[in-house]
């Protein structure tokens, strides 16, 4: 699956010539329905199943305009339902550290893994760049590096760690972790008791750095940053679902 730039093209209607020999009244023929738009960027053998609209606007700009991101999302959803009642929508908000800078729309494109934005970003990264010791939580490349070696985290283990990292210093309840990272129909969805098993597996793979995921007794878990821990998330911040 890939993304293609939307470029709409509509067919041009042929001109009609009026008859110059009025023998009998000419019946009025309704115009043929306009052919639907087609996407020029869709290659043969594929079909368009939806689209992504990157909107670059932070919370402050929205507030200055008298609105908020949730209201904007709901307005776009309503418009989509009005145009196509059977359509389905999914919205996410791109997160970045406060003061990270950069254009809002670029942050969103990187967070949602836009191919052209990622390619441009990779050109700016030193190819021989390599972390030296400690632990690096690289949100841009979805990996954790422990003392120069990539940790063998599963997708769900990384998502669990990432969720805590993006809420650094805040204790996250077990119920919040479950609802945020697992869908109700998931076969492996844990409950508040078995979520501890997932955290224990994550910690075991963090080895000597397991205490960056700290247990807050009776409440949940918290990410604690140490001096030897680096977080790379200004390049591709992780989107959170509205």
Steps between C-alpha positions, in 0.01 A plus 500: 500500500623851422392862470437688177454872449140583413464667159141517380416508130146538366404422137404800284146486364472511120334803347155453344411666168148647459294371211444753216203321337212514748255251355354382830556591865818339623446303819704620795759242593633529855880524516685180579617474859851626551759227524660470845840655561796273454835507675786536255755375754332162552706241306346214308402203713425711808197681631459804726352398837512836676723798553715676760462873561798645687389796712774704665354698791609491863276543804599863554418603142166322521419674829591839353249429222233422760497122456693186590635193319214274608242743360686521168515121474128462571414765238701313237336173601152652468581634155628159390183329626285757318681433173524121542274365779665156491854636541721414797749737660796471736679800647829528686691789654877527449700558819830684534700628797421857602730742323611242242446754220449429132192538282185343644411326174849344477463363853168342400635353175796342678283369783265330253790353302446692176746340254630823343541669839688199636729490197584867542568451870733204439710714266561737790611228742866403513511144360781393733332642809511243776412530869784443740398317819197548720148457372343677203125490448474586132135579429578604144623151408293302749796345679682493833882484511672367810877557517525519120285188445140504377264344755269225372174666601173387349270755339271508805793529742633800311155660490471452876837665562426779253168579669681547832788696345266753338344559843825527685465562872126417508377181661281308255228277640481140379149557363624791285782289353258223409242729337766696311706209366252217454167488319203342671496209256872415523558138596803591710342802670605490867305599806626715784664198659669352194632835373776446758619202295551720194689757704716228655593368153589851387720554804679172449605613152620836633754312711708731719272789406176336614441764766416765240155341516407550863208345688287737706340265749122489482484741205694395191828572321723798424795568271798646687777649289859443618816685400598211271163490321444690175165546327483569128151617419525843338539339157190280491277562799253223569137575415239444768141420406233761568 
